[in-house]
Amino acid sequence: MSTPTSHSSIPNPTPSDESLEPNLQVGKRRSWKKLLEPLALLAPGGIWLGLLLLLPTLLIFELSLVPNIRPGDVVNPSGLKNYLLVFQPIYLQVVWRSVYFAFGTTLVCLLLGFPVAYWIGQMAPQRWRNLLLLGFVLPLWTSSLLRSYAWITILRPTGVVNTILTSLKLPALDLLNQSAAVFIGMGYSYLPYMVLILYASIEKLDKRLLEASADLGAYPMQSFWKVTVPQTMPGIAAGSLLVFINTLGDFVDPELLGGASSMTISRLIYNQFLGATQNWGFGSSLSMVLILAVSIAIALLIKYGDRTPQR
């Protein structure tokens, strides 16, 4: 009678090195392919950004470390003296004025743009919505310089606004070369961006939650703050940050509509490079400060501007 052979006594077949080598080569080729495919897709844009964005930014940073450098001088980085100049009261006032214009314009665009975007996204007939959005995009088809000169014609002492006021026996307004003119021009320029982004968020608004809040006895204002605003908060954040980023570095509107009393950081940078002072080092440090501020705003936009609406 034969005894059964135990499984442990049966040798397990082990693949030889010759049989494993082709599989390893195939795996290496696949890993290289997975690595090279995204690099090949990103290479054109990466080279473009590297040559036209990263490399100039590094050059500006190098210039910002050289005090009192002028065209033709030898670039010899020696410290952070230019950055310390930014904290002088006269220059801090310019920086805060730029932030003031950017924040004020963002608030104006949000207050004006939200009702318009809500009406287009929730109350306007469906067949007219694309046409209404096109009407808000049309001003962007013209140059910002032309729009600013148009506002000069409207706001100047003998312009359209004061002509209408005097015809109505009302006192004329001194708007041009004032902060109010800057807010009007910048708000007009960047309001379409706010409306478009808010519309994309408001269009997805869940009306069932509004109906439920009304059934539970909430007032319209309560429903707005507790239902509408939380659902549209990603659009509010994205639109506000986008407008703030663009207005922080705006040059045309404050220069043409605000006059000499509306010096902003963009105008100050222009003076350091192309004005009478010709201090490229300080202008570069101001540019790096502006780049840092915009980078922080973009990081906030990426973090808070691309979330699914709260349900």
DAGI-V642431 format. One record per residue. RES is the residue in one letter. SS is DSSP state (a for helix, b for strand, c for the rest). PHI is phi in radians with two decimals (999 if undefined). PSI is psi in whole degrees, 0 to 359 (* if undefined). Layout:
RES|SS|PHI|PSI / RES|SS|PHI|PSI
This chain:
M|c|999|127 / S|c|-1.50|141 / T|c|-1.56|141 / P|c|-1.18|143 / T|c|-1.47|132 / S|c|-1.28|152 / H|a|-1.14|331 / S|a|-1.21|339 / S|a|-1.46|350 / I|c|-1.49|121 / P|c|-1.20|133 / N|c|-1.35|134 / P|c|-1.26|125 / T|c|-1.87|131 / P|c|-1.19|142 / S|c|-1.34|164 / D|a|-1.10|330 / E|a|-1.17|325 / S|a|-1.35|333 / L|a|-1.39|334 / E|a|-1.08|315 / P|a|-1.06|323 / N|a|-1.16|321 / L|a|-1.13|320 / Q|a|-1.14|320 / V|a|-1.12|319 / G|a|-1.12|320 / K|a|-1.13|319 / R|a|-1.11|321 / R|a|-1.17|321 / S|a|-1.16|320 / W|a|-1.13|323 / K|a|-1.15|319 / K|a|-1.14|329 / L|a|-1.37|322 / L|a|-1.43|331 / E|a|-1.06|309 / P|a|-1.16|327 / L|a|-1.13|322 / A|a|-1.15|325 / L|a|-1.29|325 / L|a|-1.50|346 / A|a|-1.05|311 / P|a|-1.04|311 / G|a|-1.18|324 / G|a|-1.16|318 / I|a|-1.13|318 / W|a|-1.07|313 / L|a|-1.19|324 / G|a|-1.14|319 / L|a|-1.34|323 / L|a|-1.81|351 / L|a|-2.20|303 / L|a|-1.18|312 / L|a|-1.11|313 / P|a|-1.07|325 / T|a|-1.14|320 / L|a|-1.13|322 / L|a|-1.15|320 / I|a|-1.12|320 / F|a|-1.11|321 / E|a|-1.13|318 / L|a|-1.13|328 / S|a|-1.18|345 / L|c|-1.62|3 / V|c|-1.95|116 / P|c|-1.34|139 / N|c|1.00|35 / I|c|-1.43|141 / R|c|-2.18|168 / P|c|-1.00|130 / G|c|1.65|348 / D|c|-1.31|159 / V|c|-1.34|132 / V|c|-1.41|112 / N|c|-2.39|88 / P|c|-0.99|133 / S|c|-2.44|4 / G|c|2.64|189 / L|c|-1.83|27 / K|a|-1.09|323 / N|a|-1.14|324 / Y|a|-1.24|330 / L|a|-1.20|332 / L|a|-1.15|332 / V|a|-1.07|331 / F|c|-1.53|6 / Q|c|-1.23|146 / P|a|-0.97|322 / I|a|-1.16|325 / Y|a|-1.49|328 / L|a|-1.09|327 / Q|a|-1.10|321 / V|a|-1.15|317 / V|a|-1.10|315 / W|a|-1.19|329 / R|a|-1.15|321 / S|a|-1.12|317 / V|a|-1.13|322 / Y|a|-1.10|314 / F|a|-1.13|319 / A|a|-1.16|314 / F|a|-1.17|317 / G|a|-1.11|319 / T|a|-1.14|320 / T|a|-1.07|317 / L|a|-1.14|318 / V|a|-1.10|315 / C|a|-1.13|324 / L|a|-1.20|316 / L|a|-1.17|324 / L|a|-1.46|327 / G|a|-1.41|329 / F|a|-1.11|311 / P|a|-1.06|322 / V|a|-1.16|314 / A|a|-1.13|323 / Y|a|-1.15|318 / W|a|-1.15|318 / I|a|-1.19|318 / G|a|-1.38|335 / Q|a|-2.14|333 / M|a|-1.99|332 / A|c|-1.26|148 / P|c|-1.02|145 / Q|a|-1.03|323 / R|a|-1.26|344 / W|a|-1.75|354 / R|a|-1.15|314 / N|a|-1.09|322 / L|a|-1.19|321 / L|a|-1.16|319 / L|a|-1.13|322 / L|a|-1.08|324 / G|a|-1.10|327 / F|a|-1.36|334 / V|a|-1.42|336 / L|a|-0.94|319 / P|a|-1.05|335 / L|a|-1.26|347 / W|a|-1.37|348 / T|c|-1.80|161 / S|c|-1.21|144 / S|a|-1.10|331 / L|a|-1.16|318 / L|a|-1.15|321 / R|a|-1.12|321 / S|a|-1.17|319 / Y|a|-1.17|328 / A|a|-1.12|320 / W|a|-1.20|329 / I|a|-1.08|318 / T|a|-1.11|325 / I|a|-1.37|321 / L|a|-1.70|350 / R|c|-1.14|164 / P|c|-0.97|327 / T|c|-1.82|24 / G|c|-1.48|192 / V|a|-1.14|316 / V|a|-1.10|310 / N|a|-1.23|331 / T|a|-1.12|317 / I|a|-1.17|318 / L|a|-1.13|316 / T|a|-1.18|327 / S|a|-1.17|334 / L|c|-1.64|12 / K|c|1.11|32 / L|c|-1.89|155 / P|c|-1.21|145 / A|c|-1.27|154 / L|c|-1.89|141 / D|c|-1.72|89 / L|c|-1.80|322 / L|c|-1.19|146 / N|c|1.09|32 / Q|c|-2.25|167 / S|a|-1.09|327 / A|a|-1.06|321 / A|a|-1.13|323 / V|a|-1.12|316 / F|a|-1.12|321 / I|a|-1.12|311 / G|a|-1.15|315 / M|a|-1.23|322 / G|a|-1.10|320 / Y|a|-1.14|323 / S|a|-1.25|324 / Y|a|-1.91|359 / L|a|-1.06|321 / P|a|-1.04|324 / Y|a|-1.10|317 / M|a|-1.13|316 / V|a|-1.11|316 / L|a|-1.10|316 / I|a|-1.22|319 / L|a|-1.16|323 / Y|a|-1.06|317 / A|a|-1.08|329 / S|a|-1.46|319 / I|a|-1.25|330 / E|c|-1.07|332 / K|c|-1.58|10 / L|c|-1.10|132 / D|c|-1.45|106 / K|a|-1.21|339 / R|a|-1.12|326 / L|a|-1.20|324 / L|a|-1.14|319 / E|a|-1.15|322 / A|a|-1.17|319 / S|a|-1.15|323 / A|a|-1.17|321 / D|a|-1.14|331 / L|c|-1.49|3 / G|c|1.64|15 / A|c|-1.34|142 / Y|c|-1.27|159 / P|a|-0.98|321 / M|a|-1.17|323 / Q|a|-1.14|319 / S|a|-1.12|325 / F|a|-1.14|312 / W|a|-1.32|329 / K|a|-1.75|347 / V|a|-2.12|306 / T|a|-1.21|310 / V|a|-1.09|314 / P|a|-1.06|324 / Q|a|-1.25|328 / T|a|-1.73|8 / M|a|-1.04|322 / P|a|-1.03|320 / G|a|-1.19|322 / I|a|-1.10|316 / A|a|-1.15|316 / A|a|-1.15|314 / G|a|-1.14|319 / S|a|-1.15|316 / L|a|-1.19|323 / L|a|-1.14|316 / V|a|-1.16|320 / F|a|-1.10|318 / I|a|-1.08|316 / N|a|-1.25|320 / T|a|-1.31|335 / L|a|-1.10|326 / G|c|-1.86|16 / D|c|-1.18|138 / F|c|-1.98|322 / V|a|-1.24|307 / D|a|-1.10|311 / P|a|-1.10|326 / E|a|-1.22|316 / L|a|-1.48|324 / L|a|-1.71|335 / G|a|-1.66|337 / G|c|1.34|195 / A|a|-1.18|334 / S|a|-1.37|355 / S|a|-1.94|46 / M|c|-1.11|126 / T|c|-2.05|175 / I|a|-1.16|329 / S|a|-1.16|317 / R|a|-1.16|323 / L|a|-1.14|320 / I|a|-1.12|318 / Y|a|-1.03|318 / N|a|-1.12|325 / Q|a|-1.24|331 / F|a|-1.66|318 / L|a|-2.08|359 / G|c|-1.55|198 / A|c|-1.35|335 / T|c|-1.25|318 / Q|c|0.94|54 / N|c|-1.95|89 / W|a|-1.19|330 / G|a|-1.14|312 / F|a|-1.18|320 / G|a|-1.07|323 / S|a|-1.19|322 / S|a|-1.15|321 / L|a|-1.11|321 / S|a|-1.11|319 / M|a|-1.17|323 / V|a|-1.11|318 / L|a|-1.16|319 / I|a|-1.08|319 / L|a|-1.12|317 / A|a|-1.11|317 / V|a|-1.17|323 / S|a|-1.12|319 / I|a|-1.11|318 / A|a|-1.13|322 / I|a|-1.17|321 / A|a|-1.08|319 / L|a|-1.15|323 / L|a|-1.11|318 / I|a|-1.16|322 / K|a|-1.33|317 / Y|a|-1.88|351 / G|c|-1.71|2 / D|c|-2.29|51 / R|c|-1.96|152 / T|c|-1.25|140 / P|c|-1.01|145 / Q|c|-1.30|134 / R|c|-1.81|*
